[in-house]
Amino acid sequence: MPIDTSSGSTPEQPVSERIRARIQAAGARFHANDNISAFVKEGELDLLQEEVRSKLQGVLESLVIDTESDHNTQDTARRVAKMYVQEVFRGRYKQIPPVTEFPNIEQLNELMIVGPIRVRSACSHHLCPIIGKVWVGVMPNEHSNLIGLSKYARLIEWVMSRPQIQEEAVSQVADLLMERLQPDGLAIVMEADHFCMHWRGVKDTESKMINSVMRGSFLRDANLRREFLALMK
């Protein structure tokens, strides 16, 4: 005689699967350096952090670490889960920070440079730290929006607080600032240490990576580009 299992309970779907299903239903992307805050409901970050903690505990066990008797690692899974969700990768789960914009009443049209802005991220290949500096050059026009100096740091931190590779991170920063400022031109330069080189692999502690993105008048005007690069240092 067949057994009736229709009334049997099923385990609750993990919160990560619910979030992933919403993203896929919307046809959106959820790469490591994407912001997915639009698909995370209120209260779900705490659940996601607990899910990450549980899975990190399994990683520690697979590394044959006795977290029951080792006082140094008894709470490591919780600490790392909180670090990932609330700090290091919060740019994936939190909405863009509020930024007050001001009209360019005085019709400023001279080069402005902001930096160096200290940035911290993580390599999406090995989840090792990326620590560096960013410089921003802006050529405003009469229709540009102006933002406070601290807002550059907040917007850049929001982009960098995700697993990244430096080349894509700089392009993301440029796209965001072009959208918010609507300038004639924008220049971004980033210089960073990559701990995936310091800590593992070749273990080269001296190498840095420097890359740039030029948009608008910075791309067209070699003299403006040279002025920015000279004043940047």
N, C-alpha and C positions, 0 to 999 in steps of 0.2 A: 504494500500500500504506500503510495507516495506521501512524503512528509510535507505538510503545509508550512512554508517558511515565510509567508507573506507578512505576518505580524512581527517578524523578528526585527530587532533594532539593528541599525547600521552605524558605524562610527561616523562622527561628524567630519565633514569635509575640511581639510586644513585651510586656514585663511589664505595661504599663498595660492592655493588652487582657485579659490573664489576670486581673488584679485586677478590672477592670470586669465580666468575665463572671461571676466569683464573686458580686459584689454583685447583679447582675441576676438570677442564679439564685436568690438568697435573697429576692428581691423587696424589697431594701433601697434606701434613698435615698443618693445620693452628691453632694448639692449642695456648693457651695464651703465652707459652714460646718459640714458634717457630719464626724464622726470615722469613718474607715473602717479603723481599725487591725485590727479583727477579720478583715478579708479580706486582709491583707498578711502573707505568709509570711516566715519568717526568711531574711534575705539579699536579699530583694526590694527593700528600700529603696535599697540600693547600685545595683541594676540600674535602678531607677526614676530615680535621680539621674543616671545616665549617659544614659538615654533623654532626660531633660529637657535635659541639656547638649547632646546632639546636635541637638535641635530648636531650642534657643536659638541655636546656631551658625548654623542656617539663617535665623533671624530677623535676626541681625546681617548676614548676607550679603544678605538682601532689603532691608536698610536701606543697602546699598551701602557697607559699612564694610570696609576692607581689613585683616582681622584677621591676615593673614600678615606684613605689613610694619609695621603699627601696633603698637608695643610696649605701648601702653596697653590694647589690647583683645584681645591674643593669648590671654589666659586668662579673658576676661570670661564666656564661656558656662559654664565650669566653676564659677567663683565664684558666679554668679547661681543656677545649679542647686543648688549646695550650700546657699546662703542660703534658697532656697524650701523645699527638702525637709527640711533639718536644723534650720532656725531659724524663719523667718517663718511657715511653714505647718505646723510640726511637730505642732500640735494636731490636724491631720487624720490623721496617720500613727502617732502614738505613743499608747499606752494611757494612761488616766487615771492621774495620779501617785498613789502610795500615800499615804493619809491616815489617821492614827491617830485613832480616835474614842473619847471618854470618856463614861461615863454621867453624867448630871446628879445626882450624889449629894446635893449641897446644895440641890437643887430650886430653882435660880436662876430667877427669873421677872421680872427687871428688864431694861430696855432696854440692849443692848450695841451699840456702833458701832465698826466697823473701817474705817479709811481716813484719808486718801486712799491708795489703792493705785495705783501708776503702771502703766498698761497700754499695750501697743503692739499694733497690728493692721494690717490692710491692707484698704482699700475693695475690695469684690468687683466694683465697676463698672470701676475703673481700675487696681487694684492699687497705689494710692498709699497712703502711710502714714496711719494714724490713731493719734494720740498723745493720751492723756488720763489721767483719774483716775476711780476708782470708790470709792464709799462703800457700806458694807453695814450695815444695821440689822437686828438679830436680837432677837426677843422669845421667849426659850426657855420651855419648860414642863418639868414633872418628868420627862417621857418623852423630852425632846430629847437628841440627841447633841451633845457639845461637841468642837470641834477647836481646835488651836493657831492662833495668829494668823498664822504664816507659811503655814499650809495654805490660808487664804483666798486669799492671793496666788498660790499654786501652782495652785489650781483655776481661778481666774479667768484666769490666764495660759494655761492649757491650752485654755480656751474661746476666748480672744481670738487665739491663734496660728493663725488660719485667715482666709481671705478673708471679710470680714464686712460687714454694714451695722449701724450702731450699735443701731438699734431691736431687731433680732433678737438681737444679741449680749447685750444686757441681759436679755432674756427667757430666753435659754439659761442665763445665769449664775443667774438666779432659780430656774429649774427644777432645776438641779443642786444648789444649796444647800438648797432645800426638801427634796429627796430625801435628802440626806446628813444634815441637821440635824433634820428633823421638828419645826420650831418652831411656836409659835402664830402668829407673823407674821414676815414678811421684807420688807425694803425695800432696793432697789438704786437708786442714782443714779450716772449716768455723765456726765462733762463731757469733751469731746474736741475737738481740732483735726483737721480733715480736709484733708489736703494735696491732695486732688482739687479743693478750692476755692482753696488757696493757690498751687498750682503751675500750674494750668491754668484754662480757663474764665474765670470772673469775676476770678480772681486776688485774692480778698479775703482778706487776712491777719489780719483782726481777728475774724471770725465764729467762734463755737464752737457746738457742739450739746450740749444738756443734755436728758437724758430719764430717766425713772424707771419702775420697776415696783414696785407695792405688792401684797403678798399677805397673806391672813389678817387678823390684827388690825390691821395697818397700813391695810388697805383699809377696814375697818369703823369704825375709831376715828379721828376727825378730830384729837382732842387728841394721840394718840400720833404721828400723822403730823406734826403741827406740832412736837412735841418733837424728833423725829428730824431734821427739816429745820433747826430752829434750832441743834441741837447739832452737826450736820454741818459747819457753817462755823466 
